[in-house]
Amino acid sequence: MRIPLHITRSHSTSFPFRKSYAMSALASSPSSTPVPRPIIISGPSGTGKSTLVTRLLTTYPSRFGFSISHTTRAPRGNEKDGVEYHFTTPEQFSANVEKGDFFIEHAQFGKNFYGTSWDAVRSVGDSGKVCLLDIEMEGVRQVRLKDAELRSRVVFVQPPDLETLEKRLRGRGTDSEESIQERLKKAGEEMDFAKSEKREGDGFVVNDDLEKAWIEFEKFCMAE
């Protein structure tokens, strides 16, 4: 299941990327306009997060920007490095984790590792756009430890039930049976997490109807 690589979490308290982001959030322009608060979109794979994010970026291109994550998984279809993801090797990913100040959050999903860098989020915020982050349950836990620096908002996108999610995953035709079972198991955990960890001010969108989900998602993202 795992690749033969041990990645440990750093407990360093010196974070130059964090300081840079915090400084940007306080005053990054001559008018002292704060950097917009990032929005975290979290939910199981196959819930329609990418569809909603793509529509938001297309509808409001000057207001929102997407944080490009790092991953050790192989590109799918026409995916390009630096566009959908920063594709990297397990060795380089591990080296970035060991730096202690490279990633805001990082986690393993299946056989692959994913992470969001401070630099990626900062570059979007410094452009004056709201940074969108698509991260999993473990990433949300890590990010919430850094709320004072990120000032992030969270919206959970959920499927109506696991049966519907399974149909969607199988309909994509991109996952092996083993991968589908892993994703369904993880999805159950993420659905429980969203219900138990939802805080005041968080968004909660159940995607049982795409247009309805879009209206709710758009309303949350446009609220600030």
C-alpha positions in Angstrom: 0.0 0.0 0.0 2.7 2.4 0.9 5.8 3.1 -1.1 9.0 2.2 0.8 9.6 5.7 2.2 9.3 7.0 5.7 8.3 10.6 6.0 8.2 12.2 9.4 6.5 15.4 10.4 8.8 18.2 11.5 8.2 19.9 14.8 10.4 22.9 14.0 9.2 26.2 15.3 11.1 28.3 12.8 9.0 28.9 9.7 10.2 31.6 7.3 7.5 30.9 4.8 4.9 31.4 7.5 6.3 34.7 8.5 6.3 35.9 4.9 2.7 34.9 4.5 1.7 36.5 7.8 3.5 39.8 6.8 1.7 39.7 3.5 -1.6 39.2 5.2 -1.1 42.3 7.4 0.1 44.7 4.7 1.0 43.6 1.2 0.1 46.7 -0.8 0.5 50.5 -0.6 -3.2 50.8 0.5 -2.6 48.2 3.3 -5.3 46.0 1.9 -5.1 42.6 3.7 -4.4 39.5 1.6 -7.7 37.7 1.1 -8.4 34.8 3.4 -7.7 31.4 1.7 -10.6 29.0 1.2 -10.1 25.3 1.9 -12.3 22.9 -0.1 -12.3 19.5 1.5 -14.2 16.3 0.9 -13.8 12.8 -0.5 -12.5 12.1 -4.0 -15.4 11.9 -6.4 -17.7 14.5 -4.7 -17.4 17.1 -7.5 -14.9 19.4 -5.8 -12.9 19.9 -9.0 -16.0 20.7 -11.0 -17.1 23.3 -8.5 -13.6 24.8 -8.2 -13.2 24.9 -12.0 -16.5 26.7 -12.4 -15.6 29.2 -9.7 -12.3 30.0 -11.3 -14.0 30.3 -14.7 -16.8 32.5 -13.5 -14.6 34.8 -11.3 -11.1 34.6 -12.8 -9.9 37.9 -11.3 -11.2 37.1 -7.8 -10.0 33.5 -7.2 -6.7 31.6 -7.8 -5.9 28.0 -7.2 -3.0 26.7 -5.1 -1.1 24.1 -7.0 -0.2 21.2 -4.8 2.8 18.9 -4.9 2.2 15.1 -5.4 4.2 12.0 -6.0 1.5 10.4 -8.1 1.9 10.0 -11.8 0.1 12.5 -14.1 -3.3 11.4 -15.5 -4.4 12.0 -19.0 -3.3 15.4 -20.2 -2.2 16.7 -16.8 0.8 18.9 -17.0 3.5 19.6 -14.3 2.9 23.0 -12.8 -0.7 23.2 -14.0 -2.8 20.6 -12.2 0.0 19.6 -9.8 3.7 20.0 -9.2 4.7 16.4 -9.9 7.6 15.3 -7.9 9.5 12.2 -6.8 9.1 10.5 -3.4 12.7 11.4 -2.6 12.2 15.1 -3.3 8.9 15.2 -1.5 10.5 13.7 1.6 13.3 16.3 1.4 10.8 19.1 1.3 9.0 17.6 4.3 12.3 17.5 6.2 12.8 21.2 5.6 10.0 21.8 8.1 9.0 25.1 6.5 8.1 24.0 3.0 4.6 22.6 3.4 1.6 24.0 5.1 0.2 20.5 5.2 1.1 17.1 3.7 -0.5 13.7 3.8 -0.5 10.3 2.2 -3.5 9.1 0.2 -3.3 5.6 -1.1 0.3 5.0 -2.3 0.9 8.7 -3.0 1.9 11.8 -1.1 0.3 15.2 -1.5 1.3 18.6 0.0 0.5 22.3 -0.1 3.4 24.7 0.1 3.5 28.0 1.8 4.9 29.6 -1.3 2.0 28.4 -3.5 -0.6 29.9 -1.2 1.4 33.1 -0.7 1.9 33.8 -4.4 -1.9 33.6 -5.0 -2.7 35.9 -2.0 0.0 38.4 -3.0 -1.7 38.7 -6.4 -4.8 40.0 -4.6 -6.9 36.8 -5.2 -8.5 34.5 -2.8 -6.5 31.3 -2.7 -8.4 28.1 -3.1 -6.9 24.9 -1.5 -8.2 21.4 -2.3 -7.0 19.3 0.6 -8.0 16.1 2.4 -9.0 15.5 6.0 -5.5 15.1 7.4 -4.5 18.4 5.7 -7.5 20.2 7.3 -6.3 19.0 10.7 -2.8 20.4 10.0 -4.0 23.7 8.5 -6.2 24.4 11.5 -3.1 24.4 13.7 -2.0 27.4 11.7 -5.2 29.4 11.7 -3.5 32.4 13.2 -1.3 32.7 10.2 -3.6 31.6 7.4 -6.9 32.9 8.6 -8.5 30.3 6.4 -12.2 29.5 5.8 -13.3 25.9 5.2 -16.1 24.4 3.1 -16.8 20.7 3.2 -18.1 19.2 -0.1 -19.8 15.9 0.6 -21.6 13.1 -1.4 -25.2 12.3 -0.4 -24.1 8.8 0.6 -21.4 6.2 0.0 -23.5 4.3 -2.5 -23.7 7.4 -4.8 -20.0 8.1 -4.4 -19.2 4.5 -5.4 -21.2 4.9 -8.6 -19.3 8.2 -9.4 -15.9 6.6 -8.8 -16.7 3.6 -11.0 -18.1 5.9 -13.6 -14.8 7.8 -14.0 -13.1 4.7 -15.2 -9.7 5.8 -13.9 -9.4 3.8 -10.7 -8.5 0.2 -10.0 -10.8 -1.9 -7.8 -8.2 -1.6 -5.0 -8.1 2.1 -5.4 -11.9 2.4 -5.3 -12.2 0.4 -2.1 -9.4 2.5 -0.5 -11.2 5.7 -1.6 -14.6 4.5 -0.2 -13.1 3.6 3.1 -11.4 7.0 3.3 -14.6 8.7 2.2 -16.5 7.3 5.2 -13.9 8.6 7.5 -13.9 12.0 5.9 -17.7 12.3 6.0 -17.6 11.5 9.7 -14.8 14.1 10.2 -16.8 16.8 8.4 -19.8 16.3 10.6 -17.8 16.2 13.8 -15.2 18.9 13.0 -17.5 21.5 11.3 -17.0 24.8 13.1 -19.1 28.0 13.1 -18.5 29.8 9.9 -17.6 26.6 7.9 -19.5 25.8 4.8 -21.2 22.4 4.2 -22.3 21.4 0.7 -23.9 18.1 -0.1 -23.6 17.5 -3.8 -26.7 15.5 -4.6 -27.6 18.0 -7.4 -24.7 19.8 -9.1 -26.6 23.0 -9.8 -27.9 23.2 -6.2 -24.4 22.4 -4.9 -22.9 25.2 -7.1 -25.3 27.8 -5.8 -24.4 26.9 -2.2 -20.7 26.7 -3.0 -20.6 30.0 -4.8 -22.5 31.8 -2.0 -20.0 30.6 0.6 -17.0 31.6 -1.5 -18.4 35.0 -2.4 -19.3 35.9 1.2 -16.1 37.9 1.8 
